[in-house]
Amino acid sequence: MILFGISTCDTCKKAVKSLAAAGHDVTFRDIRAQPLSAAEIEKIVTEFGSRAINTQSTTYRGFSDFLKASEPEAQISAQPAVMKRPVIHAGDAWYVGWDSAVQQALGV
C-alpha cells in the first residue's frame, strides 16, 4: 500500500499511523520530496477527476485564474500540494481523503 501525501500534513500522519496499527504495510511517499510522474498524476486524475484537487486549500486559492481554470493534471503538476490528501493506492483500489468511508474500506 502506498500513501501519497506531504510529510507536514496532519491527516496524512494520522492515516499512516492508523493504517499501520491496523496491520497494513504502508509506504509513505512525500510528493514534494518525490514528485509524481506524469503517469501517476494521470492515474490519480482518471480515478478521481476534479475531486483530486483540494479547492479549499490555500495553495488552490493562491492560483491565478488561468491555473484555476486549467485541468487537474496541470494544477497538480504546477503545485503538488493542491492534491487532496492522502491518496492511497492499495492493490487495484484507489482512495482519496481520510473520511469514515475510506477508513471502513481499508479496515481501520
Biopython code that builds the backbone (N, CA, C, O; Angstrom):
import numpy as np
from Bio.PDB.StructureBuilder import StructureBuilder

atoms = [
    (1, "MET", "N", (0.850, -1.174, 0.000)),
    (1, "MET", "CA", (0.000, 0.000, 0.000)),
    (1, "MET", "C", (0.895, 1.237, 0.000)),
    (1, "MET", "O", (1.848, 1.339, 0.772)),
    (2, "ILE", "N", (0.561, 2.168, -0.884)),
    (2, "ILE", "CA", (1.305, 3.424, -0.959)),
    (2, "ILE", "C", (0.358, 4.563, -0.571)),
    (2, "ILE", "O", (-0.758, 4.670, -1.078)),
    (3, "LEU", "N", (0.832, 5.397, 0.330)),
    (3, "LEU", "CA", (0.071, 6.570, 0.717)),
    (3, "LEU", "C", (0.826, 7.783, 0.193)),
    (3, "LEU", "O", (1.947, 8.060, 0.619)),
    (4, "PHE", "N", (0.205, 8.502, -0.733)),
    (4, "PHE", "CA", (0.785, 9.713, -1.311)),
    (4, "PHE", "C", (0.305, 10.905, -0.487)),
    (4, "PHE", "O", (-0.893, 11.073, -0.261)),
    (5, "GLY", "N", (1.247, 11.723, -0.046)),
    (5, "GLY", "CA", (0.870, 12.876, 0.746)),
    (5, "GLY", "C", (2.041, 13.808, 0.940)),
    (5, "GLY", "O", (2.992, 13.802, 0.159)),
    (6, "ILE", "N", (1.967, 14.606, 1.984)),
    (6, "ILE", "CA", (3.009, 15.571, 2.317)),
    (6, "ILE", "C", (3.372, 15.341, 3.783)),
    (6, "ILE", "O", (2.494, 15.166, 4.628)),
    (7, "SER", "N", (4.655, 15.344, 4.071)),
    (7, "SER", "CA", (5.124, 14.991, 5.413)),
    (7, "SER", "C", (4.598, 15.912, 6.507)),
    (7, "SER", "O", (4.534, 15.502, 7.666)),
    (8, "THR", "N", (4.224, 17.127, 6.178)),
    (8, "THR", "CA", (3.720, 18.062, 7.187)),
    (8, "THR", "C", (2.200, 18.005, 7.349)),
    (8, "THR", "O", (1.639, 18.739, 8.162)),
    (9, "CYS", "N", (1.540, 17.151, 6.592)),
    (9, "CYS", "CA", (0.074, 17.056, 6.622)),
    (9, "CYS", "C", (-0.367, 16.184, 7.801)),
    (9, "CYS", "O", (-0.034, 15.001, 7.862)),
    (10, "ASP", "N", (-1.112, 16.771, 8.727)),
    (10, "ASP", "CA", (-1.578, 16.034, 9.906)),
    (10, "ASP", "C", (-2.499, 14.874, 9.531)),
    (10, "ASP", "O", (-2.442, 13.815, 10.156)),
    (11, "THR", "N", (-3.336, 15.061, 8.531)),
    (11, "THR", "CA", (-4.230, 13.993, 8.092)),
    (11, "THR", "C", (-3.433, 12.817, 7.542)),
    (11, "THR", "O", (-3.771, 11.662, 7.800)),
    (12, "CYS", "N", (-2.378, 13.103, 6.787)),
    (12, "CYS", "CA", (-1.534, 12.026, 6.258)),
    (12, "CYS", "C", (-0.843, 11.272, 7.391)),
    (12, "CYS", "O", (-0.756, 10.045, 7.362)),
    (13, "LYS", "N", (-0.357, 12.004, 8.381)),
    (13, "LYS", "CA", (0.296, 11.368, 9.534)),
    (13, "LYS", "C", (-0.684, 10.459, 10.263)),
    (13, "LYS", "O", (-0.342, 9.337, 10.636)),
    (14, "LYS", "N", (-1.904, 10.951, 10.464)),
    (14, "LYS", "CA", (-2.940, 10.185, 11.149)),
    (14, "LYS", "C", (-3.290, 8.923, 10.346)),
    (14, "LYS", "O", (-3.473, 7.849, 10.919)),
    (15, "ALA", "N", (-3.380, 9.062, 9.026)),
    (15, "ALA", "CA", (-3.719, 7.921, 8.177)),
    (15, "ALA", "C", (-2.628, 6.852, 8.219)),
    (15, "ALA", "O", (-2.928, 5.664, 8.336)),
    (16, "VAL", "N", (-1.365, 7.268, 8.124)),
    (16, "VAL", "CA", (-0.256, 6.309, 8.175)),
    (16, "VAL", "C", (-0.277, 5.560, 9.500)),
    (16, "VAL", "O", (-0.141, 4.337, 9.532)),
    (17, "LYS", "N", (-0.445, 6.293, 10.584)),
    (17, "LYS", "CA", (-0.450, 5.690, 11.915)),
    (17, "LYS", "C", (-1.609, 4.699, 12.068)),
    (17, "LYS", "O", (-1.418, 3.599, 12.587)),
    (18, "SER", "N", (-2.790, 5.079, 11.625)),
    (18, "SER", "CA", (-3.970, 4.218, 11.741)),
    (18, "SER", "C", (-3.846, 2.974, 10.871)),
    (18, "SER", "O", (-4.190, 1.873, 11.299)),
    (19, "LEU", "N", (-3.357, 3.152, 9.656)),
    (19, "LEU", "CA", (-3.197, 2.008, 8.758)),
    (19, "LEU", "C", (-2.163, 1.025, 9.288)),
    (19, "LEU", "O", (-2.372, -0.187, 9.237)),
    (20, "ALA", "N", (-1.057, 1.539, 9.795)),
    (20, "ALA", "CA", (-0.016, 0.674, 10.365)),
    (20, "ALA", "C", (-0.558, -0.070, 11.584)),
    (20, "ALA", "O", (-0.282, -1.258, 11.752)),
    (21, "ALA", "N", (-1.323, 0.612, 12.435)),
    (21, "ALA", "CA", (-1.902, -0.018, 13.623)),
    (21, "ALA", "C", (-2.899, -1.111, 13.245)),
    (21, "ALA", "O", (-3.099, -2.065, 13.997)),
    (22, "ALA", "N", (-3.526, -0.966, 12.068)),
    (22, "ALA", "CA", (-4.482, -1.967, 11.595)),
    (22, "ALA", "C", (-3.785, -3.125, 10.867)),
    (22, "ALA", "O", (-4.437, -4.036, 10.357)),
    (23, "GLY", "N", (-2.450, -3.071, 10.832)),
    (23, "GLY", "CA", (-1.697, -4.177, 10.250)),
    (23, "GLY", "C", (-1.326, -4.029, 8.790)),
    (23, "GLY", "O", (-0.812, -4.972, 8.187)),
    (24, "HIS", "N", (-1.572, -2.881, 8.214)),
    (24, "HIS", "CA", (-1.213, -2.654, 6.812)),
    (24, "HIS", "C", (0.267, -2.301, 6.693)),
    (24, "HIS", "O", (0.833, -1.632, 7.558)),
    (25, "ASP", "N", (0.874, -2.760, 5.617)),
    (25, "ASP", "CA", (2.254, -2.393, 5.301)),
    (25, "ASP", "C", (2.172, -1.131, 4.445)),
    (25, "ASP", "O", (1.854, -1.201, 3.258)),
    (26, "VAL", "N", (2.459, 0.016, 5.047)),
    (26, "VAL", "CA", (2.266, 1.308, 4.387)),
    (26, "VAL", "C", (3.608, 1.910, 3.988)),
    (26, "VAL", "O", (4.526, 2.012, 4.801)),
    (27, "THR", "N", (3.702, 2.307, 2.726)),
    (27, "THR", "CA", (4.841, 3.068, 2.238)),
    (27, "THR", "C", (4.356, 4.501, 2.052)),
    (27, "THR", "O", (3.460, 4.759, 1.249)),
    (28, "PHE", "N", (4.952, 5.434, 2.802)),
    (28, "PHE", "CA", (4.581, 6.842, 2.677)),
    (28, "PHE", "C", (5.443, 7.478, 1.598)),
    (28, "PHE", "O", (6.663, 7.315, 1.586)),
    (29, "ARG", "N", (4.802, 8.198, 0.702)),
    (29, "ARG", "CA", (5.537, 8.891, -0.358)),
    (29, "ARG", "C", (5.224, 10.372, -0.286)),
    (29, "ARG", "O", (4.107, 10.803, -0.570)),
    (30, "ASP", "N", (6.227, 11.142, 0.096)),
    (30, "ASP", "CA", (6.091, 12.593, 0.176)),
    (30, "ASP", "C", (6.175, 13.135, -1.249)),
    (30, "ASP", "O", (7.224, 13.057, -1.889)),
    (31, "ILE", "N", (5.075, 13.681, -1.736)),
    (31, "ILE", "CA", (5.026, 14.122, -3.129)),
    (31, "ILE", "C", (5.811, 15.398, -3.389)),
    (31, "ILE", "O", (5.986, 15.801, -4.539)),
    (32, "ARG", "N", (6.282, 16.031, -2.328)),
    (32, "ARG", "CA", (7.186, 17.174, -2.526)),
    (32, "ARG", "C", (8.611, 16.668, -2.706)),
    (32, "ARG", "O", (9.341, 17.163, -3.566)),
    (33, "ALA", "N", (9.014, 15.684, -1.901)),
    (33, "ALA", "CA", (10.374, 15.144, -1.973)),
    (33, "ALA", "C", (10.547, 14.220, -3.179)),
    (33, "ALA", "O", (11.612, 14.181, -3.794)),
    (34, "GLN", "N", (9.480, 13.475, -3.511)),
    (34, "GLN", "CA", (9.490, 12.567, -4.660)),
    (34, "GLN", "C", (8.286, 12.910, -5.525)),
    (34, "GLN", "O", (7.235, 12.284, -5.391)),
    (35, "PRO", "N", (8.420, 13.891, -6.408)),
    (35, "PRO", "CA", (7.274, 14.332, -7.216)),
    (35, "PRO", "C", (6.623, 13.199, -8.006)),
    (35, "PRO", "O", (7.272, 12.233, -8.406)),
    (36, "LEU", "N", (5.339, 13.355, -8.211)),
    (36, "LEU", "CA", (4.582, 12.392, -9.002)),
    (36, "LEU", "C", (5.008, 12.469, -10.461)),
    (36, "LEU", "O", (5.298, 13.548, -10.978)),
    (37, "SER", "N", (5.043, 11.324, -11.113)),
    (37, "SER", "CA", (5.314, 11.306, -12.549)),
    (37, "SER", "C", (4.037, 11.713, -13.285)),
    (37, "SER", "O", (2.953, 11.733, -12.701)),
    (38, "ALA", "N", (4.176, 12.033, -14.550)),
    (38, "ALA", "CA", (3.005, 12.388, -15.360)),
    (38, "ALA", "C", (2.011, 11.228, -15.392)),
    (38, "ALA", "O", (0.800, 11.448, -15.356)),
    (39, "ALA", "N", (2.516, 9.999, -15.457)),
    (39, "ALA", "CA", (1.643, 8.819, -15.482)),
    (39, "ALA", "C", (0.890, 8.663, -14.158)),
    (39, "ALA", "O", (-0.287, 8.300, -14.152)),
    (40, "GLU", "N", (1.563, 8.937, -13.043)),
    (40, "GLU", "CA", (0.900, 8.842, -11.739)),
    (40, "GLU", "C", (-0.170, 9.914, -11.589)),
    (40, "GLU", "O", (-1.259, 9.643, -11.083)),
    (41, "ILE", "N", (0.134, 11.122, -12.025)),
    (41, "ILE", "CA", (-0.861, 12.201, -11.972)),
    (41, "ILE", "C", (-2.060, 11.833, -12.829)),
    (41, "ILE", "O", (-3.204, 12.016, -12.412)),
    (42, "GLU", "N", (-1.807, 11.320, -14.014)),
    (42, "GLU", "CA", (-2.898, 10.931, -14.919)),
    (42, "GLU", "C", (-3.771, 9.851, -14.285)),
    (42, "GLU", "O", (-4.996, 9.906, -14.385)),
    (43, "LYS", "N", (-3.148, 8.871, -13.634)),
    (43, "LYS", "CA", (-3.907, 7.794, -12.994)),
    (43, "LYS", "C", (-4.784, 8.342, -11.872)),
    (43, "LYS", "O", (-5.954, 7.978, -11.762)),
    (44, "ILE", "N", (-4.225, 9.206, -11.050)),
    (44, "ILE", "CA", (-4.984, 9.795, -9.936)),
    (44, "ILE", "C", (-6.163, 10.611, -10.464)),
    (44, "ILE", "O", (-7.274, 10.504, -9.946)),
    (45, "VAL", "N", (-5.924, 11.419, -11.488)),
    (45, "VAL", "CA", (-6.998, 12.239, -12.054)),
    (45, "VAL", "C", (-8.034, 11.361, -12.757)),
    (45, "VAL", "O", (-9.226, 11.664, -12.721)),
    (46, "THR", "N", (-7.592, 10.283, -13.391)),
    (46, "THR", "CA", (-8.537, 9.350, -14.022)),
    (46, "THR", "C", (-9.446, 8.730, -12.967)),
    (46, "THR", "O", (-10.647, 8.577, -13.189)),
    (47, "GLU", "N", (-8.874, 8.376, -11.827)),
    (47, "GLU", "CA", (-9.652, 7.770, -10.743)),
    (47, "GLU", "C", (-10.621, 8.747, -10.092)),
    (47, "GLU", "O", (-11.762, 8.385, -9.805)),
    (48, "PHE", "N", (-10.180, 9.989, -9.853)),
    (48, "PHE", "CA", (-10.960, 10.909, -9.027)),
    (48, "PHE", "C", (-11.447, 12.170, -9.727)),
    (48, "PHE", "O", (-12.272, 12.894, -9.170)),
    (49, "GLY", "N", (-10.964, 12.452, -10.926)),
    (49, "GLY", "CA", (-11.374, 13.662, -11.626)),
    (49, "GLY", "C", (-11.040, 14.902, -10.827)),
    (49, "GLY", "O", (-9.963, 14.996, -10.240)),
    (50, "SER", "N", (-11.955, 15.850, -10.801)),
    (50, "SER", "CA", (-11.702, 17.107, -10.096)),
    (50, "SER", "C", (-11.667, 16.921, -8.583)),
    (50, "SER", "O", (-11.206, 17.813, -7.871)),
    (51, "ARG", "N", (-12.146, 15.773, -8.069)),
    (51, "ARG", "CA", (-12.062, 15.500, -6.621)),
    (51, "ARG", "C", (-10.613, 15.358, -6.173)),
    (51, "ARG", "O", (-10.335, 15.411, -4.975)),
    (52, "ALA", "N", (-9.685, 15.179, -7.108)),
    (52, "ALA", "CA", (-8.270, 15.061, -6.765)),
    (52, "ALA", "C", (-7.688, 16.403, -6.318)),
    (52, "ALA", "O", (-6.588, 16.456, -5.770)),
    (53, "ILE", "N", (-8.426, 17.476, -6.552)),
    (53, "ILE", "CA", (-7.954, 18.822, -6.214)),
    (53, "ILE", "C", (-8.645, 19.311, -4.947)),
    (53, "ILE", "O", (-9.867, 19.227, -4.827)),
    (54, "ASN", "N", (-7.860, 19.821, -4.005)),
    (54, "ASN", "CA", (-8.406, 20.398, -2.785)),
    (54, "ASN", "C", (-8.656, 21.883, -3.031)),
    (54, "ASN", "O", (-7.763, 22.714, -2.865)),
    (55, "THR", "N", (-9.871, 22.196, -3.424)),
    (55, "THR", "CA", (-10.210, 23.579, -3.771)),
    (55, "THR", "C", (-10.348, 24.472, -2.535)),
    (55, "THR", "O", (-10.495, 25.687, -2.666)),
    (56, "GLN", "N", (-10.302, 23.882, -1.339)),
    (56, "GLN", "CA", (-10.388, 24.672, -0.110)),
    (56, "GLN", "C", (-9.006, 25.071, 0.408)),
    (56, "GLN", "O", (-8.904, 25.829, 1.373)),
    (57, "SER", "N", (-7.947, 24.571, -0.222)),
    (57, "SER", "CA", (-6.594, 24.815, 0.283)),
    (57, "SER", "C", (-6.105, 26.217, -0.043)),
    (57, "SER", "O", (-6.568, 26.850, -0.992)),
    (58, "THR", "N", (-5.164, 26.688, 0.758)),
    (58, "THR", "CA", (-4.558, 27.987, 0.486)),
    (58, "THR", "C", (-3.755, 27.929, -0.805)),
    (58, "THR", "O", (-3.629, 28.934, -1.504)),
    (59, "THR", "N", (-3.216, 26.767, -1.122)),
    (59, "THR", "CA", (-2.480, 26.604, -2.384)),
    (59, "THR", "C", (-3.407, 26.893, -3.558)),
    (59, "THR", "O", (-3.059, 27.666, -4.450)),
    (60, "TYR", "N", (-4.581, 26.277, -3.562)),
    (60, "TYR", "CA", (-5.538, 26.483, -4.651)),
    (60, "TYR", "C", (-6.015, 27.937, -4.697)),
    (60, "TYR", "O", (-6.106, 28.533, -5.771)),
    (61, "ARG", "N", (-6.316, 28.495, -3.540)),
    (61, "ARG", "CA", (-6.805, 29.885, -3.510)),
    (61, "ARG", "C", (-5.761, 30.862, -4.017)),
    (61, "ARG", "O", (-6.100, 31.954, -4.472)),
    (62, "GLY", "N", (-4.484, 30.473, -3.943)),
    (62, "GLY", "CA", (-3.415, 31.328, -4.441)),
    (62, "GLY", "C", (-3.161, 31.204, -5.932)),
    (62, "GLY", "O", (-2.369, 31.960, -6.493)),
    (63, "PHE", "N", (-3.826, 30.256, -6.576)),
    (63, "PHE", "CA", (-3.651, 30.069, -8.021)),
    (63, "PHE", "C", (-4.177, 31.273, -8.795)),
    (63, "PHE", "O", (-5.104, 31.957, -8.362)),
    (64, "SER", "N", (-3.570, 31.510, -9.934)),
    (64, "SER", "CA", (-4.096, 32.521, -10.855)),
    (64, "SER", "C", (-5.408, 32.000, -11.440)),
    (64, "SER", "O", (-5.689, 30.803, -11.376)),
    (65, "ASP", "N", (-6.198, 32.891, -12.004)),
    (65, "ASP", "CA", (-7.451, 32.469, -12.635)),
    (65, "ASP", "C", (-7.184, 31.462, -13.746)),
    (65, "ASP", "O", (-7.956, 30.525, -13.943)),
    (66, "PHE", "N", (-6.092, 31.661, -14.464)),
    (66, "PHE", "CA", (-5.731, 30.753, -15.553)),
    (66, "PHE", "C", (-5.495, 29.339, -15.006)),
    (66, "PHE", "O", (-6.000, 28.363, -15.560)),
    (67, "LEU", "N", (-4.733, 29.236, -13.926)),
    (67, "LEU", "CA", (-4.423, 27.921, -13.362)),
    (67, "LEU", "C", (-5.668, 27.289, -12.734)),
    (67, "LEU", "O", (-5.857, 26.075, -12.822)),
    (68, "LYS", "N", (-6.510, 28.099, -12.106)),
    (68, "LYS", "CA", (-7.761, 27.567, -11.540)),
    (68, "LYS", "C", (-8.648, 26.977, -12.632)),
    (68, "LYS", "O", (-9.370, 26.008, -12.395)),
    (69, "ALA", "N", (-8.595, 27.558, -13.824)),
    (69, "ALA", "CA", (-9.425, 27.090, -14.935)),
    (69, "ALA", "C", (-8.789, 25.927, -15.694)),
    (69, "ALA", "O", (-9.431, 25.327, -16.557)),
    (70, "SER", "N", (-7.546, 25.606, -15.383)),
    (70, "SER", "CA", (-6.850, 24.543, -16.112)),
    (70, "SER", "C", (-7.276, 23.162, -15.603)),
    (70, "SER", "O", (-7.990, 23.039, -14.608)),
    (71, "GLU", "N", (-6.824, 22.147, -16.303)),
    (71, "GLU", "CA", (-7.139, 20.764, -15.964)),
    (71, "GLU", "C", (-6.461, 20.362, -14.645)),
    (71, "GLU", "O", (-5.417, 20.913, -14.297)),
    (72, "PRO", "N", (-7.041, 19.418, -13.919)),
    (72, "PRO", "CA", (-6.433, 18.963, -12.666)),
    (72, "PRO", "C", (-4.986, 18.480, -12.826)),
    (72, "PRO", "O", (-4.164, 18.684, -11.934)),
    (73, "GLU", "N", (-4.677, 17.846, -13.949)),
    (73, "GLU", "CA", (-3.305, 17.379, -14.181)),
    (73, "GLU", "C", (-2.326, 18.548, -14.156)),
    (73, "GLU", "O", (-1.248, 18.449, -13.569)),
    (74, "ALA", "N", (-2.701, 19.644, -14.787)),
    (74, "ALA", "CA", (-1.838, 20.831, -14.830)),
    (74, "ALA", "C", (-1.704, 21.448, -13.442)),
    (74, "ALA", "O", (-0.629, 21.919, -13.071)),
    (75, "GLN", "N", (-2.789, 21.447, -12.679)),
    (75, "GLN", "CA", (-2.752, 22.021, -11.335)),
    (75, "GLN", "C", (-1.817, 21.218, -10.424)),
    (75, "GLN", "O", (-1.012, 21.798, -9.694)),
    (76, "ILE", "N", (-1.922, 19.887, -10.466)),
    (76, "ILE", "CA", (-1.060, 19.047, -9.627)),
    (76, "ILE", "C", (0.385, 19.133, -10.087)),
    (76, "ILE", "O", (1.297, 19.147, -9.260)),
    (77, "SER", "N", (0.607, 19.192, -11.401)),
    (77, "SER", "CA", (1.974, 19.320, -11.912)),
    (77, "SER", "C", (2.607, 20.635, -11.458)),
    (77, "SER", "O", (3.781, 20.676, -11.091)),
    (78, "ALA", "N", (1.819, 21.698, -11.486)),
    (78, "ALA", "CA", (2.332, 23.019, -11.117)),
    (78, "ALA", "C", (2.590, 23.121, -9.616)),
    (78, "ALA", "O", (3.566, 23.739, -9.190)),
    (79, "GLN", "N", (1.717, 22.517, -8.819)),
    (79, "GLN", "CA", (1.820, 22.638, -7.367)),
    (79, "GLN", "C", (1.255, 21.367, -6.713)),
    (79, "GLN", "O", (0.053, 21.292, -6.456)),
    (80, "PRO", "N", (2.104, 20.375, -6.444)),
    (80, "PRO", "CA", (1.629, 19.100, -5.894)),
    (80, "PRO", "C", (0.804, 19.236, -4.611)),
    (80, "PRO", "O", (-0.061, 18.400, -4.349)),
    (81, "ALA", "N", (1.055, 20.264, -3.816)),
    (81, "ALA", "CA", (0.331, 20.434, -2.551)),
    (81, "ALA", "C", (-1.160, 20.686, -2.753)),
    (81, "ALA", "O", (-1.924, 20.618, -1.790)),
    (82, "VAL", "N", (-1.590, 20.973, -3.973)),
    (82, "VAL", "CA", (-3.009, 21.214, -4.233)),
    (82, "VAL", "C", (-3.803, 19.905, -4.288)),
    (82, "VAL", "O", (-5.034, 19.920, -4.254)),
    (83, "MET", "N", (-3.107, 18.792, -4.370)),
    (83, "MET", "CA", (-3.780, 17.492, -4.429)),
    (83, "MET", "C", (-4.451, 17.194, -3.093)),
    (83, "MET", "O", (-3.866, 17.404, -2.030)),
    (84, "LYS", "N", (-5.681, 16.705, -3.160)),
    (84, "LYS", "CA", (-6.382, 16.301, -1.938)),
    (84, "LYS", "C", (-5.604, 15.138, -1.336)),
    (84, "LYS", "O", (-5.159, 14.239, -2.050)),
    (85, "ARG", "N", (-5.445, 15.167, -0.014)),
    (85, "ARG", "CA", (-4.620, 14.163, 0.635)),
    (85, "ARG", "C", (-5.376, 13.462, 1.751)),
    (85, "ARG", "O", (-6.311, 14.011, 2.333)),
    (86, "PRO", "N", (-4.959, 12.255, 2.031)),
    (86, "PRO", "CA", (-3.998, 11.450, 1.288)),
    (86, "PRO", "C", (-4.654, 10.771, 0.092)),
    (86, "PRO", "O", (-5.875, 10.632, 0.028)),
    (87, "VAL", "N", (-3.823, 10.354, -0.847)),
    (87, "VAL", "CA", (-4.257, 9.454, -1.912)),
    (87, "VAL", "C", (-3.617, 8.118, -1.580)),
    (87, "VAL", "O", (-2.403, 8.032, -1.395)),
    (88, "ILE", "N", (-4.428, 7.083, -1.505)),
    (88, "ILE", "CA", (-3.949, 5.762, -1.106)),
    (88, "ILE", "C", (-4.159, 4.786, -2.252)),
    (88, "ILE", "O", (-5.254, 4.681, -2.806)),
    (89, "HIS", "N", (-3.098, 4.078, -2.597)),
    (89, "HIS", "CA", (-3.160, 3.029, -3.624)),
    (89, "HIS", "C", (-2.949, 1.706, -2.908)),
    (89, "HIS", "O", (-1.857, 1.418, -2.418)),
    (90, "ALA", "N", (-3.999, 0.911, -2.854)),
    (90, "ALA", "CA", (-3.968, -0.382, -2.162)),
    (90, "ALA", "C", (-4.384, -1.471, -3.141)),
    (90, "ALA", "O", (-5.569, -1.638, -3.429)),
    (91, "GLY", "N", (-3.400, -2.213, -3.653)),
    (91, "GLY", "CA", (-3.705, -3.243, -4.646)),
    (91, "GLY", "C", (-4.207, -2.588, -5.923)),
    (91, "GLY", "O", (-3.507, -1.780, -6.534)),
    (92, "ASP", "N", (-5.430, -2.942, -6.323)),
    (92, "ASP", "CA", (-6.029, -2.344, -7.517)),
    (92, "ASP", "C", (-6.932, -1.163, -7.187)),
    (92, "ASP", "O", (-7.458, -0.510, -8.088)),
    (93, "ALA", "N", (-7.111, -0.889, -5.908)),
    (93, "ALA", "CA", (-8.047, 0.155, -5.476)),
    (93, "ALA", "C", (-7.319, 1.455, -5.158)),
    (93, "ALA", "O", (-6.166, 1.458, -4.724)),
    (94, "TRP", "N", (-8.025, 2.552, -5.386)),
    (94, "TRP", "CA", (-7.519, 3.891, -5.074)),
    (94, "TRP", "C", (-8.519, 4.582, -4.162)),
    (94, "TRP", "O", (-9.730, 4.421, -4.314)),
    (95, "TYR", "N", (-8.002, 5.351, -3.216)),
    (95, "TYR", "CA", (-8.844, 6.106, -2.280)),
    (95, "TYR", "C", (-8.288, 7.519, -2.168)),
    (95, "TYR", "O", (-7.081, 7.733, -2.273)),
    (96, "VAL", "N", (-9.180, 8.477, -1.954)),
    (96, "VAL", "CA", (-8.744, 9.859, -1.738)),
    (96, "VAL", "C", (-9.404, 10.378, -0.472)),
    (96, "VAL", "O", (-10.591, 10.153, -0.234)),
    (97, "GLY", "N", (-8.616, 11.075, 0.333)),
    (97, "GLY", "CA", (-9.123, 11.611, 1.589)),
    (97, "GLY", "C", (-9.014, 10.594, 2.710)),
    (97, "GLY", "O", (-8.524, 9.483, 2.509)),
    (98, "TRP", "N", (-9.469, 10.978, 3.881)),
    (98, "TRP", "CA", (-9.385, 10.116, 5.053)),
    (98, "TRP", "C", (-10.678, 10.227, 5.857)),
    (98, "TRP", "O", (-10.661, 10.506, 7.056)),
    (99, "ASP", "N", (-11.794, 10.004, 5.172)),
    (99, "ASP", "CA", (-13.075, 10.054, 5.859)),
    (99, "ASP", "C", (-13.464, 8.658, 6.338)),
    (99, "ASP", "O", (-12.720, 7.701, 6.128)),
    (100, "SER", "N", (-14.615, 8.540, 6.974)),
    (100, "SER", "CA", (-15.036, 7.262, 7.550)),
    (100, "SER", "C", (-15.231, 6.189, 6.479)),
    (100, "SER", "O", (-14.989, 5.012, 6.747)),
    (101, "ALA", "N", (-15.659, 6.562, 5.283)),
    (101, "ALA", "CA", (-15.851, 5.579, 4.211)),
    (101, "ALA", "C", (-14.518, 4.963, 3.784)),
    (101, "ALA", "O", (-14.436, 3.755, 3.562)),
    (102, "VAL", "N", (-13.473, 5.791, 3.669)),
    (102, "VAL", "CA", (-12.146, 5.297, 3.304)),
    (102, "VAL", "C", (-11.607, 4.420, 4.423)),
    (102, "VAL", "O", (-11.068, 3.344, 4.163)),
    (103, "GLN", "N", (-11.744, 4.864, 5.651)),
    (103, "GLN", "CA", (-11.258, 4.085, 6.780)),
    (103, "GLN", "C", (-11.953, 2.734, 6.859)),
    (103, "GLN", "O", (-11.303, 1.718, 7.107)),
    (104, "GLN", "N", (-13.256, 2.711, 6.653)),
    (104, "GLN", "CA", (-14.011, 1.464, 6.696)),
    (104, "GLN", "C", (-13.580, 0.529, 5.556)),
    (104, "GLN", "O", (-13.419, -0.674, 5.764)),
    (105, "ALA", "N", (-13.395, 1.084, 4.362)),
    (105, "ALA", "CA", (-12.981, 0.278, 3.209)),
    (105, "ALA", "C", (-11.610, -0.363, 3.429)),
    (105, "ALA", "O", (-11.327, -1.442, 2.911)),
    (106, "LEU", "N", (-10.770, 0.315, 4.202)),
    (106, "LEU", "CA", (-9.416, -0.185, 4.455)),
    (106, "LEU", "C", (-9.324, -0.948, 5.787)),
    (106, "LEU", "O", (-8.233, -1.351, 6.190)),
    (107, "GLY", "N", (-10.429, -1.143, 6.454)),
    (107, "GLY", "CA", (-10.441, -1.916, 7.681)),
    (107, "GLY", "C", (-9.779, -1.252, 8.868)),
    (107, "GLY", "O", (-9.168, -1.914, 9.707)),
    (108, "VAL", "N", (-9.908, 0.073, 8.933)),
    (108, "VAL", "CA", (-9.299, 0.818, 10.046)),
    (108, "VAL", "C", (-10.380, 1.179, 11.044)),
    (108, "VAL", "O", (-10.095, 1.809, 12.063)),
]
sb = StructureBuilder()
sb.init_structure("model")
sb.init_model(0)
sb.init_chain("A")
sb.init_seg("    ")
for serial, (resi, resn, name, xyz) in enumerate(atoms, 1):
    if name == "N":
        sb.init_residue(resn, " ", resi, " ")
    sb.init_atom(name, np.array(xyz, "f"), 0.0, 1.0, " ", f" {name:<3s}", serial, name[0])
structure = sb.get_structure()
